[in-house]
Amino acid sequence: MEKKNMQNTTITWDNIEILIVGAGTMGASLVQAYAQSGFNVGVIDINSTVLESAANAMDKELANAQKAGIFSPAHVSEIKDRVVSTTSYEEACSGKNLKLVIESATEDIEIKKKIFTVLDELCHPSVILATNSSSLDTNILAAVTKRPDKVVWMHY
């Protein structure tokens, strides 16, 4: 998926620096936080309805922030322009500038292990894989990859 931002440049997966896996409440918040901080962010979920819900939640939060004078309309547009979404792991992991993937899926170790296996296979070996798990052992996830030294815990 490509889109044009305010500067009329194309945002592609090659522009994405951070990928968030899981577009639920936590994932959507992470996408917005990183985009607000100036990063180009991708988000993936297996369900396009969840992706749409995350985009709507971000739109609402940004509209409230604009109404409160936190962001100008131009800044809100810039933030939104930094985000792309997909349901395809192949697409999401293909970017040349991807540096960090943060998994924020449901707290199910088997689901997370499957996600880390796929990420390990599809992401460049230099990409750091992180989990946002609140309680599961990161070492279990690291063990299913060929890069255990690049698997970290980043709970927000």
C-alpha distance (Angstrom), angle and dihedral (degrees) to the residues before:
residue distance angle dihedral
M1 . . .
E2 3.78 . .
K3 3.75 129.7 .
K4 3.79 136.2 178.2
N5 3.77 118.8 -117.9
M6 3.82 127.7 -152.7
Q7 3.79 91.3 -81.6
N8 3.82 87.2 55.7
T9 3.79 91.5 -117.2
T10 3.76 120.4 135.6
I11 3.79 119.5 -107.6
T12 3.79 110.1 -148.9
W13 3.76 134.3 164.5
D14 3.81 87.4 -93.8
N15 3.83 87.2 67.8
I16 3.80 93.7 53.6
E17 3.81 116.3 108.1
I18 3.80 100.2 171.5
L19 3.80 128.2 36.3
I20 3.80 122.4 -162.2
V21 3.82 115.4 -157.6
G22 3.79 109.8 -153.1
A23 3.80 124.0 33.6
G24 3.79 98.9 -149.8
T25 3.79 123.2 118.1
M26 3.81 95.6 -64.2
G27 3.81 95.3 39.6
A28 3.80 92.8 49.6
S29 3.82 90.3 49.9
L30 3.81 91.0 50.5
V31 3.80 91.7 49.8
Q32 3.78 91.0 52.3
A33 3.82 94.5 44.6
Y34 3.80 93.6 52.0
A35 3.82 93.5 43.3
Q36 3.83 89.6 50.3
S37 3.81 87.6 52.4
G38 3.80 91.0 56.9
F39 3.81 101.5 -98.7
N40 3.80 124.6 133.4
V41 3.79 103.1 -122.3
G42 3.76 134.1 -164.9
V43 3.77 124.4 -163.2
I44 3.78 128.1 -162.4
D45 3.75 131.9 -170.1
I46 3.78 131.3 161.3
N47 3.79 89.7 -124.8
S48 3.82 122.9 63.6
T49 3.82 90.1 -159.4
V50 3.82 89.2 61.2
L51 3.81 89.8 48.8
E52 3.82 90.1 52.3
S53 3.80 90.6 48.0
A54 3.81 90.4 51.3
A55 3.81 91.0 50.5
N56 3.81 90.3 49.5
A57 3.81 91.4 49.4
M58 3.80 90.7 50.5
D59 3.82 91.0 47.8
K60 3.81 90.2 52.3
E61 3.83 93.3 47.6
L62 3.80 91.9 48.0
A63 3.81 92.4 46.7
N64 3.81 89.4 52.8
A65 3.80 90.7 48.0
Q66 3.79 90.3 49.8
K67 3.81 91.5 48.2
A68 3.83 88.7 51.4
G69 3.80 90.9 51.7
I70 3.80 94.7 -112.2
F71 3.81 93.9 119.3
S72 3.79 132.3 23.5
P73 3.81 118.6 -130.2
A74 3.82 88.7 -105.5
H75 3.81 91.7 52.8
V76 3.81 91.1 49.6
S77 3.81 89.2 52.9
E78 3.81 91.2 48.9
I79 3.81 91.1 51.6
K80 3.81 92.4 49.8
D81 3.81 90.5 46.4
R82 3.81 90.5 60.2
V83 3.82 93.4 63.4
V84 3.80 131.4 82.9
S85 3.79 128.4 170.4
T86 3.78 139.1 -159.6
T87 3.78 144.5 164.8
S88 3.83 91.3 -140.1
Y89 3.80 120.4 94.8
E90 3.80 89.6 -165.6
E91 3.80 91.0 57.5
A92 3.79 95.0 41.5
C93 3.80 94.4 50.4
S94 3.80 96.2 42.8
G95 3.80 99.7 82.3
K96 3.79 119.9 117.8
N97 3.82 93.7 -143.8
L98 3.79 98.5 47.1
K99 3.81 109.0 131.0
L100 3.81 106.4 158.8
V101 3.80 136.1 29.5
I102 3.80 118.4 -167.2
E103 3.79 115.9 -164.6
S104 3.80 113.9 -150.8
A105 3.80 101.3 167.1
T106 3.77 126.6 138.1
E107 3.83 117.4 -59.9
D108 3.80 95.6 -97.0
I109 3.79 114.9 122.8
E110 3.81 94.2 -153.3
I111 3.80 92.2 53.3
K112 3.80 90.6 46.5
K113 3.82 91.6 49.0
K114 3.81 89.9 53.5
I115 3.79 90.7 49.2
F116 3.81 92.6 49.8
T117 3.79 91.3 48.0
V118 3.80 91.0 53.8
L119 3.81 93.1 43.6
D120 3.79 91.0 49.7
E121 3.78 90.9 51.9
L122 3.82 97.0 45.5
C123 3.81 105.6 33.6
H124 3.79 123.0 79.7
P125 3.83 110.3 -96.4
S126 3.82 91.3 -112.7
V127 3.83 93.2 60.7
I128 3.80 114.8 107.8
L129 3.79 114.3 -131.8
A130 3.80 116.9 -150.3
T131 3.77 134.9 -177.4
N132 3.77 124.6 -147.4
S133 3.80 91.0 -159.1
S134 3.76 115.0 146.9
S135 3.79 96.2 -152.5
L136 3.81 115.3 0.8
D137 3.80 122.1 107.3
T138 3.81 110.5 -100.3
N139 3.81 90.1 -156.0
I140 3.81 89.8 66.8
L141 3.80 89.1 57.1
A142 3.79 93.3 44.0
A143 3.80 89.7 53.3
V144 3.82 92.7 63.3
T145 3.81 91.2 57.8
K146 3.79 135.5 71.6
R147 3.82 88.3 -131.4
P148 3.81 107.0 57.7
D149 3.81 88.8 153.1
K150 3.82 88.8 62.5
V151 3.81 98.0 49.8
V152 3.80 115.0 98.4
W153 3.80 141.9 169.8
M154 3.82 116.1 -117.3
H155 3.78 109.2 171.8
Y156 3.79 115.5 177.9
